[in-house]
Amino acid sequence: MPLIDNPRAMASTGLLLGGAAFWVLRSGVHPARLGRAEGVVAAVALVLYVFTIAFAATATAELLLAAFICSLMVVFTFDVIVRGRPRRHAEGRR
């Protein structure tokens, strides 16, 4: 039996944990800029969260919740990929 059994509560927990993970990954000595693709995927995740909350009482709640959680994983993957690339510092070029 899951600890949280309501789709609305699951989505809210996912948003809080996803936001915390995003904040931890983005905070650092030299945080990278948020890229366009990463921003678009994060916006899609936020829209999916709103739809999951809005349609929590319908039959599609589980599908929307699954899509929302998958979109959080895609945002995380984009951030890990961006962090793995070597950076070019403007102050290093003269």
Contacts in CASP RR format, 6 or more apart in sequence:
PFRMAT RR
TARGET T0000
AUTHOR 0000-0000-0000
METHOD contacts of the structure
MODEL  1
MPLIDNPRAMASTGLLLGGAAFWVLRSGVHPARLGRAEGVVAAVALVLYV
FTIAFAATATAELLLAAFICSLMVVFTFDVIVRGRPRRHAEGRR
4 10 0 8 1.000
4 13 0 8 1.000
6 56 0 8 1.000
7 52 0 8 1.000
7 56 0 8 1.000
7 61 0 8 1.000
7 62 0 8 1.000
7 64 0 8 1.000
7 65 0 8 1.000
8 52 0 8 1.000
8 53 0 8 1.000
8 56 0 8 1.000
10 65 0 8 1.000
11 49 0 8 1.000
11 52 0 8 1.000
11 53 0 8 1.000
11 56 0 8 1.000
11 64 0 8 1.000
11 65 0 8 1.000
11 68 0 8 1.000
12 53 0 8 1.000
14 68 0 8 1.000
14 69 0 8 1.000
14 72 0 8 1.000
15 49 0 8 1.000
18 72 0 8 1.000
18 75 0 8 1.000
18 76 0 8 1.000
21 76 0 8 1.000
22 42 0 8 1.000
22 75 0 8 1.000
22 76 0 8 1.000
22 79 0 8 1.000
25 76 0 8 1.000
25 79 0 8 1.000
25 80 0 8 1.000
25 83 0 8 1.000
26 32 0 8 1.000
26 34 0 8 1.000
26 79 0 8 1.000
30 87 0 8 1.000
32 82 0 8 1.000
32 83 0 8 1.000
32 87 0 8 1.000
34 42 0 8 1.000
35 82 0 8 1.000
37 78 0 8 1.000
38 75 0 8 1.000
38 78 0 8 1.000
38 79 0 8 1.000
38 82 0 8 1.000
41 71 0 8 1.000
41 74 0 8 1.000
41 75 0 8 1.000
41 78 0 8 1.000
42 75 0 8 1.000
44 71 0 8 1.000
45 68 0 8 1.000
45 71 0 8 1.000
45 72 0 8 1.000
45 74 0 8 1.000
45 75 0 8 1.000
48 64 0 8 1.000
48 67 0 8 1.000
48 68 0 8 1.000
48 71 0 8 1.000
49 68 0 8 1.000
51 64 0 8 1.000
51 68 0 8 1.000
52 61 0 8 1.000
52 64 0 8 1.000
52 65 0 8 1.000
52 68 0 8 1.000
55 61 0 8 1.000
55 64 0 8 1.000
END
